Amino acid sequence: MDKKTMRMIAQIMGIVTVLMFIAPSFNILPQNIGTFLGIAAAMLTGTLWAFSSQRS
């Protein structure tokens, strides 16, 4: 994958991260599952962003 595609995926993952954190507020997900998925998505987003910055 090229750098631009990886960054676009990371940005979309950032949006998913926010949605996971606010989902329990609207009773879409239980509190503990929403928090876990939000943290996991944030970690994946950060890793993907780091890899996209590292590639030349």
Secondary structure, DSSP 8 states (H G I E B T S, - for coil): --HHHHHHHHHHHHHHHHHHHHGGGGTSS-HHHHHHHHHHHHHHHHHHHHHHHH--
